[in-house]
């Protein structure tokens, strides 16, 4: 089942338009979307993804950027798919809009609406991951980014100019292992929410 992400820039009247930057970043992260992310109106954009793990990656990246409200709709879309996301329709788009409205009222600025009770479960777990991501310090991100890029703790320590133990401490405070352990659960719940 597809997933629709409807994303709206927060505080856009007080800052510059960030949509094109976000679209460029997401294009590098998300390969082979069903329909690419594109601006739909003003400071809002949408995309349609086929894989739940790509949804988790995209949502958490947007949470990290700290400028977006993110609504995720899990469920069917009308077929055949048009060439443009702006022209697409279906229940997942309606769910994504409802999720975006909910996200705008939440501290983590993220919400999931699915086709069944698993949507609430996916919403709860992904919101928890968003809370972890949003509280991560720059020092924590530096360690996470290096380890996620494939560096060993020792290599990360050398790059950061700190001890190997300090890298481990930064990762522990950043809840990196808990995030890694929770991502597959979130992916599975999103799959079930779209069923």
C-alpha positions in Angstrom: 0.0 0.0 0.0 1.2 3.5 -0.6 2.0 6.2 1.9 1.3 9.9 1.3 3.3 12.5 3.1 1.8 16.0 3.3 4.3 18.4 4.7 3.8 22.1 5.7 6.5 24.6 6.7 6.0 26.0 10.2 6.4 29.7 10.7 6.8 30.3 7.0 5.6 33.9 7.3 8.5 34.7 9.6 11.3 32.9 7.7 12.4 32.2 4.1 10.7 29.5 2.0 12.4 26.2 2.7 10.4 24.0 0.4 13.0 23.7 -2.4 15.7 22.9 0.1 13.6 20.1 1.6 12.6 18.7 -1.8 16.3 18.6 -2.9 17.3 16.8 0.4 14.4 14.3 0.1 15.3 13.6 -3.5 18.7 12.4 -2.4 17.3 10.3 0.5 14.2 8.7 -1.1 14.9 6.6 -4.2 12.0 5.5 -6.5 9.0 7.1 -4.9 5.6 6.2 -6.4 5.2 9.9 -7.1 8.0 12.4 -6.3 7.8 15.0 -3.7 6.6 18.3 -5.1 5.2 21.6 -4.0 1.4 21.5 -3.9 0.5 24.9 -2.6 2.5 27.7 -1.0 4.8 26.3 1.6 3.4 22.8 1.4 4.5 19.7 -0.5 3.5 16.1 -0.9 5.0 12.8 -2.1 3.8 9.2 -2.4 6.1 6.4 -1.2 5.8 2.6 -1.6 8.0 1.5 1.2 7.4 2.1 4.9 11.1 2.3 5.8 11.4 5.2 3.3 8.5 6.9 5.1 10.3 6.5 8.4 13.5 7.9 6.9 11.8 10.8 5.3 9.7 11.7 8.3 12.6 11.6 10.7 14.8 13.7 8.4 12.1 16.3 8.3 11.8 16.2 12.1 15.6 16.8 12.3 15.3 19.8 10.0 12.9 21.3 12.6 10.8 23.4 10.3 8.0 21.1 9.2 4.6 19.7 10.2 4.4 16.2 8.8 1.2 14.3 8.0 1.4 10.6 6.9 -1.5 8.9 5.4 -1.3 5.1 5.0 -3.7 3.4 2.6 -4.9 3.2 -1.0 -4.6 5.8 -3.7 -6.7 6.1 -6.8 -5.1 4.3 -9.8 -3.8 4.6 -12.3 -1.4 7.1 -10.7 -1.1 10.4 -12.6 2.3 11.9 -13.6 2.1 14.6 -10.9 1.6 14.3 -7.2 -0.7 17.3 -7.3 -3.1 15.4 -9.5 -3.3 12.3 -7.4 -6.3 11.4 -5.2 -7.5 8.7 -2.9 -8.1 7.8 0.8 -4.4 8.0 1.7 -4.4 11.7 0.6 -7.4 12.3 2.8 -5.7 10.5 5.7 -2.5 12.5 5.1 -4.4 15.8 5.3 -6.1 14.7 8.6 -2.7 13.6 9.9 -1.2 17.0 9.0 -4.0 18.8 10.8 -3.3 16.7 13.9 0.5 17.2 13.5 0.1 21.0 13.7 -1.3 20.6 17.2 1.5 18.4 18.5 4.9 19.1 20.0 6.7 16.8 17.6 4.7 18.1 14.6 4.1 14.7 13.2 1.1 12.4 12.9 0.1 9.1 11.2 -3.4 8.2 10.1 -3.9 4.7 8.7 -6.7 2.4 7.5 -7.0 0.5 10.8 -6.0 0.5 14.5 -2.4 -0.1 13.6 -2.4 3.5 12.3 -2.7 4.6 15.9 0.1 2.3 17.0 2.4 3.5 14.1 1.5 7.1 15.1 2.5 6.5 18.8 5.8 4.8 18.0 6.8 7.2 15.2 5.9 10.2 17.4 8.2 8.7 20.1 11.0 8.4 17.6 10.4 12.0 16.6 10.7 13.1 20.2 14.1 11.3 20.5 15.3 12.9 17.3 14.2 16.4 18.2 16.0 16.3 21.5 19.3 15.2 20.1 22.2 17.7 20.6 24.6 18.8 17.9 27.3 16.7 19.6 25.0 13.7 19.6 24.2 14.3 15.9 27.9 14.5 15.1 28.6 11.1 16.6 25.4 9.5 15.1 26.1 10.9 11.6 29.7 9.5 11.6 28.6 6.0 12.9 25.7 5.9 10.5 28.1 6.7 7.7 30.0 3.6 8.5 32.8 4.8 10.7 33.9 2.8 13.7 33.7 4.3 17.1 37.5 4.7 17.0 37.4 6.4 13.6 34.5 8.7 14.8 36.6 9.5 17.9 39.6 10.5 15.7 37.4 12.7 13.5 35.7 14.4 16.4 38.9 14.7 18.5 37.5 12.9 21.5 38.0 9.5 23.1 36.2 6.3 21.9 34.4 6.2 25.2 33.1 9.8 24.6 31.7 8.7 21.3 29.9 5.9 23.1 28.6 8.3 25.7 27.3 10.7 23.0 25.6 7.8 21.2 24.0 6.7 24.5 22.7 10.1 25.4 21.4 10.5 21.8 19.5 7.2 22.3 21.0 6.0 19.0 20.7 2.3 19.7 17.1 2.7 20.9 16.3 4.5 17.6 17.9 1.7 15.6 16.0 -0.9 17.5 12.7 1.0 17.1 12.9 1.8 13.4 12.0 -1.8 12.2 9.1 -1.9 14.6 7.8 1.4 13.3 8.2 0.2 9.7 6.2 -3.0 10.5 3.5 -1.0 12.1 3.2 1.4 9.1 3.0 -1.7 6.9 0.1 -3.0 9.0 -1.5 0.5 9.1 -1.7 0.5 5.3 -3.1 -3.0 4.9 
